[in-house]
């Protein structure tokens, strides 16, 4: 839950303040995430979701989605 709060704070405030993102965002690999989550990949292709990162921030963190990499959150 703490990760979600940090990332939400960054999205809401940090982007506009030109701050560096969290380490989690720096390590996020959209291609690997989509490869590990075919339903998300389909949602992005169908324009139901704008990006893998959007899905991960809004749903994937809470769902414990596989990143498709060695990285664990």
C-alpha positions as CSV (number, residue, x, y, z in Angstrom):
1,X,0.0,0.0,0.0
2,X,2.9,2.4,0.7
3,X,4.2,2.0,-2.8
4,X,0.8,3.0,-4.2
5,X,0.7,6.1,-2.1
6,X,4.2,7.2,-3.1
7,X,3.4,6.7,-6.8
8,X,0.0,8.4,-6.6
9,X,1.7,11.4,-4.8
10,X,4.3,11.5,-7.6
11,X,1.6,11.4,-10.3
12,X,-0.5,14.1,-8.6
13,X,2.3,16.4,-7.6
14,X,5.8,15.3,-8.6
15,X,5.3,15.5,-12.3
16,X,4.1,19.1,-12.2
17,X,6.9,20.0,-9.8
18,X,9.5,18.3,-12.1
19,X,10.7,16.0,-9.3
20,X,12.4,12.6,-9.8
21,X,10.1,9.6,-9.7
22,X,10.3,6.8,-7.3
23,X,12.7,3.9,-7.8
24,X,9.7,1.7,-8.6
25,X,8.8,3.8,-11.6
26,X,12.4,3.9,-12.8
27,X,12.5,0.1,-12.7
28,X,9.1,-0.4,-14.4
29,X,9.4,-2.2,-17.8
30,X,6.2,-1.8,-19.8
31,X,7.0,-4.5,-22.3
32,X,7.8,-7.1,-19.6
33,X,4.6,-6.1,-17.7
34,X,2.5,-6.5,-20.7
35,X,4.2,-9.8,-21.6
36,X,3.4,-11.1,-18.2
37,X,-0.2,-9.8,-18.2
38,X,-1.9,-10.6,-21.5
39,X,-5.2,-9.2,-20.3
40,X,-3.6,-5.8,-19.7
41,X,-1.8,-6.0,-23.1
42,X,-5.2,-6.6,-24.7
43,X,-6.8,-3.7,-22.8
44,X,-4.0,-1.3,-24.0
45,X,-4.3,-2.5,-27.6
46,X,-8.1,-1.9,-27.4
47,X,-7.5,1.6,-25.9
48,X,-9.3,0.6,-22.7
49,X,-6.2,1.5,-20.8
50,X,-3.7,4.1,-22.0
51,X,-0.5,2.3,-20.9
52,X,0.9,-0.5,-18.9
53,X,2.1,2.0,-16.3
54,X,-1.4,3.4,-15.9
55,X,-2.7,-0.1,-15.3
56,X,0.0,-0.9,-12.8
57,X,-0.5,2.3,-10.8
58,X,-4.3,2.1,-10.8
59,X,-4.8,-1.7,-10.5
60,X,-1.6,-3.8,-10.7
61,X,-0.1,-2.7,-7.4
62,X,-3.2,-3.7,-5.4
63,X,-3.7,-6.9,-7.5
64,X,-0.1,-8.0,-7.0
65,X,0.5,-8.2,-10.7
66,X,3.6,-9.9,-12.1
67,X,6.1,-7.4,-13.5
68,X,7.5,-10.0,-15.9
69,X,11.0,-9.3,-14.6
70,X,13.2,-10.2,-11.6
71,X,11.9,-7.1,-9.8
72,X,9.6,-7.6,-6.9
73,X,7.6,-4.9,-5.2
